C-alpha cells in the first residue's frame, strides 16, 4: 500500500515538472493540470482507504476538478476566438 503511495507521489512530481516545462501552449498546461488533479484524487483515495475514513470528500474534489477543467477550456476557446492561437506569450490579461 505504501509503495503505491510512493508511486503516486512520483507521478505527481512528474506532472509538476511537465507543467513547468510545457508552458508555451495553454492546452498543454490544461492537460498537465488535469493529470495533477487525477494524481491528487488517487492520492486522497488511497489515504482515506488507509485511515478507514469516509470517501464523500472525493465527490466534492471531483466536482471541483470538473469545474476547473470547464473553466480552463472556456478560457481556451475564448482566447482562440480572439487571437487565433493558444500561445501563452500572446496572452495579456490586461486586455480581458
N, C-alpha and C positions, 0 to 999 in steps of 0.2 A: 504494500500500500504506500509506504513512504518513498519507494523507488519511483512509483507512478507520480507522486507529487514533485519529485526532483526533475522528472522528465517534463512535466507541465511547466515548471518554473524555467527550465531551459528553453522551452518553446516560447514562453513569454519574453524572455530576453532576446531571442532571435527576432520576434515580432517588433520589439522596441528598436532593435538595430535596423530592421527593414524599414521602419517608419522614419528613422533618422537619415538613412542613405537614399531612399527613393522619395525625394520631396519635390521633384520637378513637376509632376502631374498630380492633380487633385484626386483623380480616380485611383492612382496607386496608393496615395495616403489613406483614402477611404477604405481600400481593401486591407491595408495593414492595420488600420484601427479596428475593423471588424474581426480580423484574426486575433488581435489583442483581447477583444471582448469575449470571443469564444474561449480563449485560454483562461481568462479570468472566471468565466462561467463554470468551466470544468474544474478549476481550482476550488471555487466556492462549493461546488457539489461534493467534491472529494472531502473537503474539510468538514462539511456538515454531516456527511456519512460517518466519518471517523468519530465525531463528537456525539453522534446519535441525536442530532437536533432536527428541528422541523425544516423542511425544504421549501416552505412557502416563499421564502425570500428570493428564490430563484425565479419565480414568476414575475416578481417586481423587477428583477435585474434584466430578464429577457425583454420586458416591455420597454425599459429604458434604452436598451441596446437597439431595439427596433426603431424607436423614436430618433435615436442618434443617426441611424442609417438613413432614414427617410429625410431627415433634415439635411444631411450631407448630400444626398442625391438631388434634392430640390435646389440646393445652392449650386451644385454642379450643372444642372440643366439650365438654371438662370444665367450662369456665367457663360455657358456655351452659346446660349441665345444672344447674349450681349456682345461677346468678344469673338466667338468663333473657335476658340480652343480652350484647353483646360490647363494651361501652364500656370504655375504658381507665381512666376516672376512678373506676369502681366497683372495679377490680382492686386488691386489697390483698394483697400477697404474704405478709403475716404470718398470714393465715388458712390458707395452704397448708401 
